[in-house]
Amino acid sequence: MKCKVAILPKINEPFVIEECDLSDPSPAQVRLKVKTCTICHSDIHSVKGEHGSFEGSGTVGHEIAGIVDAVGSKVTYVKPGDRVIACIV
Ligand SMILES: [Zn+2]
């Protein structure tokens, strides 16, 4: 599955939108079709480098709402088509 992602190439640099491939979910994972995403204060701290530096590039946006697209073989609490909210840590 293809998706677009906002990549932070380096701390305090503008985001770059790139297309990437998403793999199928592993047994305990859920893949979502994201409908909306917040940028919260902790994301801003990351962009400014206030959570420390990181190697390579990074992404932000960990509070999302969307529709379950696929589930791993061990997932029983949601199914494709379910509307969900998620906080990714
Ligand atoms: Zn947050």
PDB file of the backbone (N, CA, C, O) and the ligand in Angstrom, with CONECT records:
HET     ZN  A 101       1
ATOM      1  N   MET A   1       0.845  -1.174   0.000  1.00  0.00           N
ATOM      2  CA  MET A   1       0.000   0.000   0.000  1.00  0.00           C
ATOM      3  C   MET A   1       0.891   1.238   0.000  1.00  0.00           C
ATOM      4  O   MET A   1       1.861   1.313   0.753  1.00  0.00           O
ATOM      5  N   LYS A   2       0.555   2.204  -0.848  1.00  0.00           N
ATOM      6  CA  LYS A   2       1.296   3.461  -0.894  1.00  0.00           C
ATOM      7  C   LYS A   2       0.632   4.475   0.045  1.00  0.00           C
ATOM      8  O   LYS A   2      -0.582   4.445   0.249  1.00  0.00           O
ATOM      9  N   CYS A   3       1.448   5.373   0.613  1.00  0.00           N
ATOM     10  CA  CYS A   3       0.909   6.457   1.429  1.00  0.00           C
ATOM     11  C   CYS A   3       1.836   7.659   1.311  1.00  0.00           C
ATOM     12  O   CYS A   3       2.973   7.545   0.856  1.00  0.00           O
ATOM     13  N   LYS A   4       1.327   8.809   1.731  1.00  0.00           N
ATOM     14  CA  LYS A   4       2.150  10.008   1.777  1.00  0.00           C
ATOM     15  C   LYS A   4       2.508  10.269   3.237  1.00  0.00           C
ATOM     16  O   LYS A   4       1.693  10.049   4.133  1.00  0.00           O
ATOM     17  N   VAL A   5       3.718  10.734   3.464  1.00  0.00           N
ATOM     18  CA  VAL A   5       4.182  11.004   4.812  1.00  0.00           C
ATOM     19  C   VAL A   5       4.946  12.323   4.828  1.00  0.00           C
ATOM     20  O   VAL A   5       5.712  12.626   3.913  1.00  0.00           O
ATOM     21  N   ALA A   6       4.721  13.106   5.894  1.00  0.00           N
ATOM     22  CA  ALA A   6       5.470  14.349   6.089  1.00  0.00           C
ATOM     23  C   ALA A   6       6.736  14.003   6.857  1.00  0.00           C
ATOM     24  O   ALA A   6       6.685  13.593   8.017  1.00  0.00           O
ATOM     25  N   ILE A   7       7.854  14.173   6.201  1.00  0.00           N
ATOM     26  CA  ILE A   7       9.138  13.811   6.794  1.00  0.00           C
ATOM     27  C   ILE A   7       9.869  15.067   7.225  1.00  0.00           C
ATOM     28  O   ILE A   7       9.960  16.043   6.481  1.00  0.00           O
ATOM     29  N   LEU A   8      10.386  15.021   8.435  1.00  0.00           N
ATOM     30  CA  LEU A   8      11.237  16.093   8.951  1.00  0.00           C
ATOM     31  C   LEU A   8      12.687  15.681   8.673  1.00  0.00           C
ATOM     32  O   LEU A   8      13.235  14.834   9.380  1.00  0.00           O
ATOM     33  N   PRO A   9      13.313  16.277   7.642  1.00  0.00           N
ATOM     34  CA  PRO A   9      14.656  15.820   7.275  1.00  0.00           C
ATOM     35  C   PRO A   9      15.687  16.045   8.377  1.00  0.00           C
ATOM     36  O   PRO A   9      16.544  15.198   8.629  1.00  0.00           O
ATOM     37  N   LYS A  10      15.587  17.185   9.017  1.00  0.00           N
ATOM     38  CA  LYS A  10      16.487  17.526  10.126  1.00  0.00           C
ATOM     39  C   LYS A  10      15.740  18.464  11.062  1.00  0.00           C
ATOM     40  O   LYS A  10      14.744  19.074  10.673  1.00  0.00           O
ATOM     41  N   ILE A  11      16.215  18.579  12.279  1.00  0.00           N
ATOM     42  CA  ILE A  11      15.603  19.465  13.254  1.00  0.00           C
ATOM     43  C   ILE A  11      15.563  20.888  12.707  1.00  0.00           C
ATOM     44  O   ILE A  11      16.544  21.379  12.148  1.00  0.00           O
ATOM     45  N   ASN A  12      14.402  21.550  12.877  1.00  0.00           N
ATOM     46  CA  ASN A  12      14.165  22.942  12.464  1.00  0.00           C
ATOM     47  C   ASN A  12      14.197  23.162  10.958  1.00  0.00           C
ATOM     48  O   ASN A  12      14.334  24.304  10.519  1.00  0.00           O
ATOM     49  N   GLU A  13      14.076  22.109  10.151  1.00  0.00           N
ATOM     50  CA  GLU A  13      13.975  22.275   8.700  1.00  0.00           C
ATOM     51  C   GLU A  13      12.533  22.030   8.276  1.00  0.00           C
ATOM     52  O   GLU A  13      11.793  21.352   8.988  1.00  0.00           O
ATOM     53  N   PRO A  14      12.112  22.575   7.116  1.00  0.00           N
ATOM     54  CA  PRO A  14      10.732  22.351   6.657  1.00  0.00           C
ATOM     55  C   PRO A  14      10.457  20.875   6.366  1.00  0.00           C
ATOM     56  O   PRO A  14      11.361  20.110   6.029  1.00  0.00           O
ATOM     57  N   PHE A  15       9.190  20.499   6.507  1.00  0.00           N
ATOM     58  CA  PHE A  15       8.784  19.138   6.181  1.00  0.00           C
ATOM     59  C   PHE A  15       8.858  18.910   4.675  1.00  0.00           C
ATOM     60  O   PHE A  15       8.714  19.839   3.880  1.00  0.00           O
ATOM     61  N   VAL A  16       9.080  17.674   4.312  1.00  0.00           N
ATOM     62  CA  VAL A  16       9.075  17.242   2.926  1.00  0.00           C
ATOM     63  C   VAL A  16       8.027  16.134   2.806  1.00  0.00           C
ATOM     64  O   VAL A  16       8.039  15.180   3.584  1.00  0.00           O
ATOM     65  N   ILE A  17       7.118  16.261   1.827  1.00  0.00           N
ATOM     66  CA  ILE A  17       6.092  15.235   1.633  1.00  0.00           C
ATOM     67  C   ILE A  17       6.633  14.195   0.660  1.00  0.00           C
ATOM     68  O   ILE A  17       7.035  14.526  -0.455  1.00  0.00           O
ATOM     69  N   GLU A  18       6.639  12.937   1.089  1.00  0.00           N
ATOM     70  CA  GLU A  18       7.142  11.845   0.245  1.00  0.00           C
ATOM     71  C   GLU A  18       6.129  10.710   0.221  1.00  0.00           C
ATOM     72  O   GLU A  18       5.321  10.554   1.137  1.00  0.00           O
ATOM     73  N   GLU A  19       6.189   9.925  -0.843  1.00  0.00           N
ATOM     74  CA  GLU A  19       5.346   8.732  -0.929  1.00  0.00           C
ATOM     75  C   GLU A  19       6.173   7.551  -0.427  1.00  0.00           C
ATOM     76  O   GLU A  19       7.365   7.449  -0.720  1.00  0.00           O
ATOM     77  N   CYS A  20       5.541   6.671   0.323  1.00  0.00           N
ATOM     78  CA  CYS A  20       6.266   5.505   0.824  1.00  0.00           C
ATOM     79  C   CYS A  20       5.372   4.268   0.719  1.00  0.00           C
ATOM     80  O   CYS A  20       4.169   4.374   0.479  1.00  0.00           O
ATOM     81  N   ASP A  21       5.971   3.115   0.901  1.00  0.00           N
ATOM     82  CA  ASP A  21       5.246   1.844   0.901  1.00  0.00           C
ATOM     83  C   ASP A  21       4.987   1.414   2.334  1.00  0.00           C
ATOM     84  O   ASP A  21       5.875   1.496   3.183  1.00  0.00           O
ATOM     85  N   LEU A  22       3.771   0.956   2.606  1.00  0.00           N
ATOM     86  CA  LEU A  22       3.446   0.368   3.897  1.00  0.00           C
ATOM     87  C   LEU A  22       3.338  -1.137   3.714  1.00  0.00           C
ATOM     88  O   LEU A  22       2.698  -1.615   2.777  1.00  0.00           O
ATOM     89  N   SER A  23       3.966  -1.873   4.611  1.00  0.00           N
ATOM     90  CA  SER A  23       3.874  -3.328   4.540  1.00  0.00           C
ATOM     91  C   SER A  23       2.578  -3.801   5.196  1.00  0.00           C
ATOM     92  O   SER A  23       1.892  -3.029   5.865  1.00  0.00           O
ATOM     93  N   ASP A  24       2.258  -5.059   4.999  1.00  0.00           N
ATOM     94  CA  ASP A  24       1.108  -5.640   5.694  1.00  0.00           C
ATOM     95  C   ASP A  24       1.407  -5.661   7.187  1.00  0.00           C
ATOM     96  O   ASP A  24       2.569  -5.750   7.583  1.00  0.00           O
ATOM     97  N   PRO A  25       0.363  -5.579   8.026  1.00  0.00           N
ATOM     98  CA  PRO A  25       0.608  -5.577   9.468  1.00  0.00           C
ATOM     99  C   PRO A  25       1.154  -6.923   9.948  1.00  0.00           C
ATOM    100  O   PRO A  25       0.801  -7.981   9.428  1.00  0.00           O
ATOM    101  N   SER A  26       2.027  -6.848  10.957  1.00  0.00           N
ATOM    102  CA  SER A  26       2.509  -8.069  11.603  1.00  0.00           C
ATOM    103  C   SER A  26       1.369  -8.634  12.450  1.00  0.00           C
ATOM    104  O   SER A  26       0.330  -7.982  12.556  1.00  0.00           O
ATOM    105  N   PRO A  27       1.514  -9.826  13.063  1.00  0.00           N
ATOM    106  CA  PRO A  27       0.390 -10.448  13.785  1.00  0.00           C
ATOM    107  C   PRO A  27      -0.299  -9.569  14.826  1.00  0.00           C
ATOM    108  O   PRO A  27      -1.512  -9.685  15.003  1.00  0.00           O
ATOM    109  N   ALA A  28       0.424  -8.698  15.518  1.00  0.00           N
ATOM    110  CA  ALA A  28      -0.185  -7.881  16.571  1.00  0.00           C
ATOM    111  C   ALA A  28      -0.453  -6.439  16.133  1.00  0.00           C
ATOM    112  O   ALA A  28      -0.824  -5.611  16.966  1.00  0.00           O
ATOM    113  N   GLN A  29      -0.278  -6.123  14.867  1.00  0.00           N
ATOM    114  CA  GLN A  29      -0.436  -4.742  14.393  1.00  0.00           C
ATOM    115  C   GLN A  29      -1.761  -4.511  13.680  1.00  0.00           C
ATOM    116  O   GLN A  29      -2.409  -5.438  13.193  1.00  0.00           O
ATOM    117  N   VAL A  30      -2.138  -3.222  13.638  1.00  0.00           N
ATOM    118  CA  VAL A  30      -3.310  -2.760  12.898  1.00  0.00           C
ATOM    119  C   VAL A  30      -2.838  -1.664  11.944  1.00  0.00           C
ATOM    120  O   VAL A  30      -2.100  -0.766  12.351  1.00  0.00           O
ATOM    121  N   ARG A  31      -3.247  -1.727  10.709  1.00  0.00           N
ATOM    122  CA  ARG A  31      -2.922  -0.663   9.743  1.00  0.00           C
ATOM    123  C   ARG A  31      -4.166   0.184   9.539  1.00  0.00           C
ATOM    124  O   ARG A  31      -5.254  -0.341   9.299  1.00  0.00           O
ATOM    125  N   LEU A  32      -3.997   1.521   9.639  1.00  0.00           N
ATOM    126  CA  LEU A  32      -5.121   2.450   9.518  1.00  0.00           C
ATOM    127  C   LEU A  32      -5.007   3.272   8.253  1.00  0.00           C
ATOM    128  O   LEU A  32      -3.906   3.596   7.808  1.00  0.00           O
ATOM    129  N   LYS A  33      -6.154   3.609   7.675  1.00  0.00           N
ATOM    130  CA  LYS A  33      -6.225   4.643   6.650  1.00  0.00           C
ATOM    131  C   LYS A  33      -6.527   5.917   7.417  1.00  0.00           C
ATOM    132  O   LYS A  33      -7.652   6.130   7.869  1.00  0.00           O
ATOM    133  N   VAL A  34      -5.508   6.771   7.564  1.00  0.00           N
ATOM    134  CA  VAL A  34      -5.619   7.961   8.400  1.00  0.00           C
ATOM    135  C   VAL A  34      -6.517   8.980   7.714  1.00  0.00           C
ATOM    136  O   VAL A  34      -6.335   9.298   6.539  1.00  0.00           O
ATOM    137  N   LYS A  35      -7.492   9.488   8.468  1.00  0.00           N
ATOM    138  CA  LYS A  35      -8.397  10.530   7.965  1.00  0.00           C
ATOM    139  C   LYS A  35      -8.004  11.907   8.474  1.00  0.00           C
ATOM    140  O   LYS A  35      -8.183  12.904   7.776  1.00  0.00           O
ATOM    141  N   THR A  36      -7.464  11.965   9.703  1.00  0.00           N
ATOM    142  CA  THR A  36      -6.994  13.233  10.246  1.00  0.00           C
ATOM    143  C   THR A  36      -5.928  12.965  11.298  1.00  0.00           C
ATOM    144  O   THR A  36      -5.867  11.889  11.892  1.00  0.00           O
ATOM    145  N   CYS A  37      -5.092  13.974  11.510  1.00  0.00           N
ATOM    146  CA  CYS A  37      -3.973  13.821  12.442  1.00  0.00           C
ATOM    147  C   CYS A  37      -3.696  15.177  13.066  1.00  0.00           C
ATOM    148  O   CYS A  37      -3.727  16.201  12.382  1.00  0.00           O
ATOM    149  N   THR A  38      -3.424  15.184  14.364  1.00  0.00           N
ATOM    150  CA  THR A  38      -3.071  16.440  15.020  1.00  0.00           C
ATOM    151  C   THR A  38      -1.556  16.606  15.040  1.00  0.00           C
ATOM    152  O   THR A  38      -0.802  15.639  14.925  1.00  0.00           O
ATOM    153  N   ILE A  39      -1.142  17.836  15.187  1.00  0.00           N
ATOM    154  CA  ILE A  39       0.250  18.138  15.515  1.00  0.00           C
ATOM    155  C   ILE A  39       0.180  18.773  16.898  1.00  0.00           C
ATOM    156  O   ILE A  39      -0.274  19.909  17.029  1.00  0.00           O
ATOM    157  N   CYS A  40       0.614  18.074  17.911  1.00  0.00           N
ATOM    158  CA  CYS A  40       0.483  18.557  19.284  1.00  0.00           C
ATOM    159  C   CYS A  40       1.787  19.178  19.772  1.00  0.00           C
ATOM    160  O   CYS A  40       2.783  19.216  19.050  1.00  0.00           O
ATOM    161  N   HIS A  41       1.760  19.668  21.026  1.00  0.00           N
ATOM    162  CA  HIS A  41       2.934  20.364  21.550  1.00  0.00           C
ATOM    163  C   HIS A  41       4.167  19.470  21.600  1.00  0.00           C
ATOM    164  O   HIS A  41       5.285  19.954  21.422  1.00  0.00           O
ATOM    165  N   SER A  42       3.981  18.176  21.838  1.00  0.00           N
ATOM    166  CA  SER A  42       5.166  17.305  21.882  1.00  0.00           C
ATOM    167  C   SER A  42       5.784  17.168  20.488  1.00  0.00           C
ATOM    168  O   SER A  42       6.998  17.004  20.365  1.00  0.00           O
ATOM    169  N   ASP A  43       4.952  17.235  19.430  1.00  0.00           N
ATOM    170  CA  ASP A  43       5.493  17.224  18.071  1.00  0.00           C
ATOM    171  C   ASP A  43       6.322  18.484  17.831  1.00  0.00           C
ATOM    172  O   ASP A  43       7.398  18.417  17.236  1.00  0.00           O
ATOM    173  N   ILE A  44       5.828  19.623  18.289  1.00  0.00           N
ATOM    174  CA  ILE A  44       6.559  20.879  18.114  1.00  0.00           C
ATOM    175  C   ILE A  44       7.913  20.811  18.828  1.00  0.00           C
ATOM    176  O   ILE A  44       8.925  21.274  18.304  1.00  0.00           O
ATOM    177  N   HIS A  45       7.915  20.228  20.031  1.00  0.00           N
ATOM    178  CA  HIS A  45       9.194  20.061  20.740  1.00  0.00           C
ATOM    179  C   HIS A  45      10.154  19.202  19.918  1.00  0.00           C
ATOM    180  O   HIS A  45      11.352  19.480  19.868  1.00  0.00           O
ATOM    181  N   SER A  46       9.631  18.164  19.278  1.00  0.00           N
ATOM    182  CA  SER A  46      10.493  17.300  18.451  1.00  0.00           C
ATOM    183  C   SER A  46      11.054  18.071  17.268  1.00  0.00           C
ATOM    184  O   SER A  46      12.233  17.940  16.939  1.00  0.00           O
ATOM    185  N   VAL A  47      10.201  18.886  16.617  1.00  0.00           N
ATOM    186  CA  VAL A  47      10.646  19.663  15.455  1.00  0.00           C
ATOM    187  C   VAL A  47      11.764  20.623  15.857  1.00  0.00           C
ATOM    188  O   VAL A  47      12.703  20.848  15.093  1.00  0.00           O
ATOM    189  N   LYS A  48      11.655  21.182  17.056  1.00  0.00           N
ATOM    190  CA  LYS A  48      12.663  22.139  17.532  1.00  0.00           C
ATOM    191  C   LYS A  48      13.891  21.451  18.127  1.00  0.00           C
ATOM    192  O   LYS A  48      14.861  22.116  18.490  1.00  0.00           O
ATOM    193  N   GLY A  49      13.852  20.120  18.227  1.00  0.00           N
ATOM    194  CA  GLY A  49      14.989  19.402  18.791  1.00  0.00           C
ATOM    195  C   GLY A  49      15.010  19.403  20.306  1.00  0.00           C
ATOM    196  O   GLY A  49      16.036  19.096  20.913  1.00  0.00           O
ATOM    197  N   GLU A  50      13.883  19.747  20.928  1.00  0.00           N
ATOM    198  CA  GLU A  50      13.833  19.843  22.388  1.00  0.00           C
ATOM    199  C   GLU A  50      13.605  18.491  23.067  1.00  0.00           C
ATOM    200  O   GLU A  50      13.601  18.401  24.295  1.00  0.00           O
ATOM    201  N   HIS A  51      13.416  17.448  22.269  1.00  0.00           N
ATOM    202  CA  HIS A  51      13.353  16.083  22.808  1.00  0.00           C
ATOM    203  C   HIS A  51      14.647  15.344  22.500  1.00  0.00           C
ATOM    204  O   HIS A  51      14.713  14.119  22.595  1.00  0.00           O
ATOM    205  N   GLY A  52      15.664  16.096  22.134  1.00  0.00           N
ATOM    206  CA  GLY A  52      16.929  15.484  21.768  1.00  0.00           C
ATOM    207  C   GLY A  52      17.027  15.343  20.267  1.00  0.00           C
ATOM    208  O   GLY A  52      16.061  15.591  19.546  1.00  0.00           O
ATOM    209  N   SER A  53      18.177  14.951  19.805  1.00  0.00           N
ATOM    210  CA  SER A  53      18.384  14.807  18.366  1.00  0.00           C
ATOM    211  C   SER A  53      18.007  13.401  17.929  1.00  0.00           C
ATOM    212  O   SER A  53      17.788  12.518  18.758  1.00  0.00           O
ATOM    213  N   PHE A  54      17.934  13.204  16.625  1.00  0.00           N
ATOM    214  CA  PHE A  54      17.659  11.876  16.089  1.00  0.00           C
ATOM    215  C   PHE A  54      18.529  11.654  14.872  1.00  0.00           C
ATOM    216  O   PHE A  54      18.968  12.600  14.219  1.00  0.00           O
ATOM    217  N   GLU A  55      18.765  10.413  14.585  1.00  0.00           N
ATOM    218  CA  GLU A  55      19.569  10.040  13.417  1.00  0.00           C
ATOM    219  C   GLU A  55      18.680  10.023  12.191  1.00  0.00           C
ATOM    220  O   GLU A  55      17.537   9.573  12.271  1.00  0.00           O
ATOM    221  N   GLY A  56      19.165  10.494  11.074  1.00  0.00           N
ATOM    222  CA  GLY A  56      18.405  10.452   9.833  1.00  0.00           C
ATOM    223  C   GLY A  56      17.239  11.410   9.876  1.00  0.00           C
ATOM    224  O   GLY A  56      17.390  12.544  10.330  1.00  0.00           O
ATOM    225  N   SER A  57      16.078  10.980   9.413  1.00  0.00           N
ATOM    226  CA  SER A  57      14.900  11.835   9.372  1.00  0.00           C
ATOM    227  C   SER A  57      13.874  11.343  10.377  1.00  0.00           C
ATOM    228  O   SER A  57      14.022  10.275  10.970  1.00  0.00           O
ATOM    229  N   GLY A  58      12.804  12.165  10.561  1.00  0.00           N
ATOM    230  CA  GLY A  58      11.759  11.788  11.499  1.00  0.00           C
ATOM    231  C   GLY A  58      10.398  12.179  10.979  1.00  0.00           C
ATOM    232  O   GLY A  58      10.289  12.902   9.989  1.00  0.00           O
ATOM    233  N   THR A  59       9.357  11.704  11.644  1.00  0.00           N
ATOM    234  CA  THR A  59       7.990  12.087  11.328  1.00  0.00           C
ATOM    235  C   THR A  59       7.324  12.548  12.610  1.00  0.00           C
ATOM    236  O   THR A  59       7.778  12.222  13.707  1.00  0.00           O
ATOM    237  N   VAL A  60       6.256  13.303  12.472  1.00  0.00           N
ATOM    238  CA  VAL A  60       5.489  13.733  13.635  1.00  0.00           C
ATOM    239  C   VAL A  60       4.017  13.397  13.396  1.00  0.00           C
ATOM    240  O   VAL A  60       3.637  12.965  12.308  1.00  0.00           O
ATOM    241  N   GLY A  61       3.209  13.598  14.412  1.00  0.00           N
ATOM    242  CA  GLY A  61       1.782  13.309  14.307  1.00  0.00           C
ATOM    243  C   GLY A  61       1.494  11.940  14.871  1.00  0.00           C
ATOM    244  O   GLY A  61       1.574  10.941  14.156  1.00  0.00           O
ATOM    245  N   HIS A  62       1.156  11.882  16.158  1.00  0.00           N
ATOM    246  CA  HIS A  62       0.922  10.584  16.786  1.00  0.00           C
ATOM    247  C   HIS A  62      -0.489  10.472  17.353  1.00  0.00           C
ATOM    248  O   HIS A  62      -0.810   9.486  18.017  1.00  0.00           O
ATOM    249  N   GLU A  63      -1.332  11.468  17.101  1.00  0.00           N
ATOM    250  CA  GLU A  63      -2.719  11.421  17.559  1.00  0.00           C
ATOM    251  C   GLU A  63      -3.594  11.447  16.310  1.00  0.00           C
ATOM    252  O   GLU A  63      -3.724  12.482  15.657  1.00  0.00           O
ATOM    253  N   ILE A  64      -4.185  10.318  15.987  1.00  0.00           N
ATOM    254  CA  ILE A  64      -4.828  10.176  14.679  1.00  0.00           C
ATOM    255  C   ILE A  64      -6.229   9.577  14.796  1.00  0.00           C
ATOM    256  O   ILE A  64      -6.577   8.945  15.793  1.00  0.00           O
ATOM    257  N   ALA A  65      -7.010   9.796  13.756  1.00  0.00           N
ATOM    258  CA  ALA A  65      -8.314   9.160  13.609  1.00  0.00           C
ATOM    259  C   ALA A  65      -8.374   8.594  12.193  1.00  0.00           C
ATOM    260  O   ALA A  65      -7.903   9.216  11.241  1.00  0.00           O
ATOM    261  N   GLY A  66      -8.956   7.414  12.071  1.00  0.00           N
ATOM    262  CA  GLY A  66      -9.008   6.795  10.754  1.00  0.00           C
ATOM    263  C   GLY A  66      -9.867   5.549  10.731  1.00  0.00           C
ATOM    264  O   GLY A  66     -10.658   5.293  11.639  1.00  0.00           O
ATOM    265  N   ILE A  67      -9.693   4.795   9.685  1.00  0.00           N
ATOM    266  CA  ILE A  67     -10.463   3.570   9.463  1.00  0.00           C
ATOM    267  C   ILE A  67      -9.486   2.404   9.382  1.00  0.00           C
ATOM    268  O   ILE A  67      -8.464   2.487   8.701  1.00  0.00           O
ATOM    269  N   VAL A  68      -9.806   1.318  10.079  1.00  0.00           N
ATOM    270  CA  VAL A  68      -8.952   0.134  10.044  1.00  0.00           C
ATOM    271  C   VAL A  68      -8.929  -0.403   8.618  1.00  0.00           C
ATOM    272  O   VAL A  68      -9.968  -0.687   8.021  1.00  0.00           O
ATOM    273  N   ASP A  69      -7.709  -0.536   8.088  1.00  0.00           N
ATOM    274  CA  ASP A  69      -7.511  -1.013   6.719  1.00  0.00           C
ATOM    275  C   ASP A  69      -7.168  -2.500   6.699  1.00  0.00           C
ATOM    276  O   ASP A  69      -7.632  -3.236   5.828  1.00  0.00           O
ATOM    277  N   ALA A  70      -6.353  -2.941   7.663  1.00  0.00           N
ATOM    278  CA  ALA A  70      -5.943  -4.343   7.729  1.00  0.00           C
ATOM    279  C   ALA A  70      -5.528  -4.651   9.156  1.00  0.00           C
ATOM    280  O   ALA A  70      -5.079  -3.762   9.880  1.00  0.00           O
ATOM    281  N   VAL A  71      -5.675  -5.901   9.564  1.00  0.00           N
ATOM    282  CA  VAL A  71      -5.270  -6.309  10.914  1.00  0.00           C
ATOM    283  C   VAL A  71      -4.380  -7.539  10.825  1.00  0.00           C
ATOM    284  O   VAL A  71      -4.486  -8.336   9.893  1.00  0.00           O
ATOM    285  N   GLY A  72      -3.491  -7.680  11.826  1.00  0.00           N
ATOM    286  CA  GLY A  72      -2.650  -8.857  11.919  1.00  0.00           C
ATOM    287  C   GLY A  72      -3.457 -10.070  12.363  1.00  0.00           C
ATOM    288  O   GLY A  72      -4.598  -9.950  12.807  1.00  0.00           O
ATOM    289  N   SER A  73      -2.848 -11.222  12.235  1.00  0.00           N
ATOM    290  CA  SER A  73      -3.558 -12.485  12.487  1.00  0.00           C
ATOM    291  C   SER A  73      -3.991 -12.670  13.937  1.00  0.00           C
ATOM    292  O   SER A  73      -4.909 -13.448  14.199  1.00  0.00           O
ATOM    293  N   LYS A  74      -3.359 -11.977  14.893  1.00  0.00           N
ATOM    294  CA  LYS A  74      -3.710 -12.127  16.311  1.00  0.00           C
ATOM    295  C   LYS A  74      -4.622 -11.018  16.822  1.00  0.00           C
ATOM    296  O   LYS A  74      -4.999 -11.034  17.993  1.00  0.00           O
ATOM    297  N   VAL A  75      -4.983 -10.067  15.988  1.00  0.00           N
ATOM    298  CA  VAL A  75      -5.809  -8.931  16.422  1.00  0.00           C
ATOM    299  C   VAL A  75      -7.274  -9.348  16.418  1.00  0.00           C
ATOM    300  O   VAL A  75      -7.790  -9.844  15.416  1.00  0.00           O
ATOM    301  N   THR A  76      -7.943  -9.136  17.568  1.00  0.00           N
ATOM    302  CA  THR A  76      -9.353  -9.523  17.687  1.00  0.00           C
ATOM    303  C   THR A  76     -10.258  -8.367  18.090  1.00  0.00           C
ATOM    304  O   THR A  76     -11.480  -8.501  18.021  1.00  0.00           O
ATOM    305  N   TYR A  77      -9.696  -7.237  18.510  1.00  0.00           N
ATOM    306  CA  TYR A  77     -10.499  -6.155  19.075  1.00  0.00           C
ATOM    307  C   TYR A  77     -10.983  -5.146  18.047  1.00  0.00           C
ATOM    308  O   TYR A  77     -11.865  -4.346  18.362  1.00  0.00           O
ATOM    309  N   VAL A  78     -10.454  -5.147  16.847  1.00  0.00           N
ATOM    310  CA  VAL A  78     -10.961  -4.319  15.750  1.00  0.00           C
ATOM    311  C   VAL A  78     -10.916  -5.144  14.474  1.00  0.00           C
ATOM    312  O   VAL A  78     -10.245  -6.173  14.398  1.00  0.00           O
ATOM    313  N   LYS A  79     -11.657  -4.660  13.464  1.00  0.00           N
ATOM    314  CA  LYS A  79     -11.680  -5.347  12.168  1.00  0.00           C
ATOM    315  C   LYS A  79     -11.647  -4.304  11.054  1.00  0.00           C
ATOM    316  O   LYS A  79     -11.975  -3.142  11.294  1.00  0.00           O
ATOM    317  N   PRO A  80     -11.261  -4.693   9.850  1.00  0.00           N
ATOM    318  CA  PRO A  80     -11.255  -3.731   8.744  1.00  0.00           C
ATOM    319  C   PRO A  80     -12.610  -3.033   8.612  1.00  0.00           C
ATOM    320  O   PRO A  80     -13.663  -3.670   8.671  1.00  0.00           O
ATOM    321  N   GLY A  81     -12.559  -1.722   8.433  1.00  0.00           N
ATOM    322  CA  GLY A  81     -13.773  -0.929   8.305  1.00  0.00           C
ATOM    323  C   GLY A  81     -14.157  -0.203   9.588  1.00  0.00           C
ATOM    324  O   GLY A  81     -14.938   0.748   9.538  1.00  0.00           O
ATOM    325  N   ASP A  82     -13.622  -0.630  10.751  1.00  0.00           N
ATOM    326  CA  ASP A  82     -13.925   0.042  12.012  1.00  0.00           C
ATOM    327  C   ASP A  82     -13.327   1.448  12.018  1.00  0.00           C
ATOM    328  O   ASP A  82     -12.212   1.654  11.539  1.00  0.00           O
ATOM    329  N   ARG A  83     -14.069   2.412  12.560  1.00  0.00           N
ATOM    330  CA  ARG A  83     -13.566   3.767  12.744  1.00  0.00           C
ATOM    331  C   ARG A  83     -12.907   3.838  14.113  1.00  0.00           C
ATOM    332  O   ARG A  83     -13.493   3.420  15.111  1.00  0.00           O
ATOM    333  N   VAL A  84     -11.680   4.373  14.162  1.00  0.00           N
ATOM    334  CA  VAL A  84     -10.921   4.355  15.410  1.00  0.00           C
ATOM    335  C   VAL A  84     -10.168   5.666  15.603  1.00  0.00           C
ATOM    336  O   VAL A  84      -9.940   6.421  14.659  1.00  0.00           O
ATOM    337  N   ILE A  85      -9.788   5.913  16.858  1.00  0.00           N
ATOM    338  CA  ILE A  85      -8.816   6.945  17.177  1.00  0.00           C
ATOM    339  C   ILE A  85      -7.623   6.232  17.798  1.00  0.00           C
ATOM    340  O   ILE A  85      -7.780   5.169  18.399  1.00  0.00           O
ATOM    341  N   ALA A  86      -6.451   6.798  17.659  1.00  0.00           N
ATOM    342  CA  ALA A  86      -5.264   6.141  18.188  1.00  0.00           C
ATOM    343  C   ALA A  86      -4.255   7.178  18.638  1.00  0.00           C
ATOM    344  O   ALA A  86      -4.165   8.261  18.061  1.00  0.00           O
ATOM    345  N   CYS A  87      -3.505   6.848  19.657  1.00  0.00           N
ATOM    346  CA  CYS A  87      -2.382   7.657  20.107  1.00  0.00           C
ATOM    347  C   CYS A  87      -1.159   6.756  20.039  1.00  0.00           C
ATOM    348  O   CYS A  87      -1.059   5.782  20.784  1.00  0.00           O
ATOM    349  N   ILE A  88      -0.246   7.074  19.162  1.00  0.00           N
ATOM    350  CA  ILE A  88       0.929   6.246  18.924  1.00  0.00           C
ATOM    351  C   ILE A  88       2.076   6.813  19.750  1.00  0.00           C
ATOM    352  O   ILE A  88       2.406   7.994  19.644  1.00  0.00           O
ATOM    353  N   VAL A  89       2.670   5.975  20.559  1.00  0.00           N
ATOM    354  CA  VAL A  89       3.799   6.433  21.395  1.00  0.00           C
ATOM    355  C   VAL A  89       5.054   5.702  21.019  1.00  0.00           C
ATOM    356  O   VAL A  89       6.109   5.945  21.604  1.00  0.00           O
TER     357      VAL A  89
HETATM  358 ZN    ZN A 101       0.759  14.470  21.583  1.00  0.00          ZN2+
END
